[in-house]
Amino acid sequence: MITETPEIAAALDAAALVWPGETRADLVRRLVTASAAQMLVSPAQRRRMVEQWAGGCPGSYTDDWDERRKAEWPA
């Protein structure tokens, strides 16, 4: 049994977007299993995954993206 705090509810709501139609109990099981699998990924494996996907979205950011981002927020 797990108490559905606001944080747990938010996690379950997010999981329901990934696994629609699952019960809340099944979503808990899926989240626990997925989280455990991620904890077993070594830092070296994680680094390789990042390097593999680096540059995967060329053209997503223009040369002035940082200046435009900063201009959207008041100082």
C-alpha positions as CSV (number, residue, x, y, z in Angstrom):
1,M,0.0,0.0,0.0
2,I,1.3,3.5,-0.8
3,T,-0.2,6.8,0.1
4,E,-1.1,8.9,-2.9
5,T,0.5,12.2,-1.9
6,P,0.3,15.1,-4.4
7,E,3.8,14.1,-5.7
8,I,2.8,10.5,-6.1
9,A,-0.4,11.5,-7.9
10,A,1.6,13.7,-10.3
11,A,4.0,10.8,-11.1
12,L,1.0,8.5,-11.6
13,D,-0.7,11.0,-13.9
14,A,2.5,11.3,-15.9
15,A,2.8,7.5,-16.1
16,A,-0.7,7.3,-17.3
17,L,0.3,9.4,-20.4
18,V,2.9,6.8,-21.2
19,W,0.8,3.7,-20.3
20,P,-2.8,4.7,-20.9
21,G,-5.5,2.4,-19.7
22,E,-3.4,1.0,-16.8
23,T,-4.8,1.0,-13.2
24,R,-3.1,3.1,-10.7
25,A,-1.7,0.0,-9.1
26,D,-0.2,-1.2,-12.4
27,L,1.3,2.3,-12.9
28,V,3.0,2.0,-9.6
29,R,4.5,-1.3,-10.6
30,R,5.6,0.0,-14.0
31,L,7.2,3.1,-12.4
32,V,9.1,1.1,-9.9
33,T,10.3,-1.3,-12.5
34,A,11.4,1.4,-14.9
35,S,13.1,3.4,-12.1
36,A,15.0,0.3,-11.0
37,A,16.2,-0.4,-14.5
38,Q,17.5,3.2,-14.8
39,M,19.4,2.9,-11.5
40,L,21.3,-0.1,-12.9
41,V,22.6,1.9,-15.8
42,S,26.2,2.8,-15.1
43,P,27.6,6.3,-15.4
44,A,29.7,5.0,-18.4
45,Q,26.6,3.6,-20.1
46,R,24.7,6.9,-19.4
47,R,27.6,8.9,-20.9
48,R,27.6,6.6,-24.0
49,M,23.8,7.2,-24.4
50,V,24.2,11.0,-24.2
51,E,27.1,10.9,-26.7
52,Q,25.0,8.7,-29.0
53,W,22.1,11.2,-29.1
54,A,24.2,14.4,-29.0
55,G,23.6,16.5,-32.0
56,G,20.4,14.5,-32.8
57,C,18.3,17.6,-33.5
58,P,20.4,19.8,-35.8
59,G,18.9,23.1,-36.5
60,S,16.7,23.1,-33.4
61,Y,18.6,26.0,-31.9
62,T,19.5,29.1,-33.9
63,D,22.7,31.0,-33.2
64,D,20.8,33.7,-31.3
65,W,18.6,31.3,-29.2
66,D,20.2,32.2,-25.9
67,E,19.8,35.9,-26.5
68,R,16.1,35.4,-27.5
69,R,15.5,33.2,-24.4
70,K,17.0,35.8,-22.1
71,A,14.9,38.6,-23.7
72,E,11.7,36.7,-22.8
73,W,12.4,37.0,-19.1
74,P,12.8,40.3,-17.2
75,A,16.1,40.8,-15.4
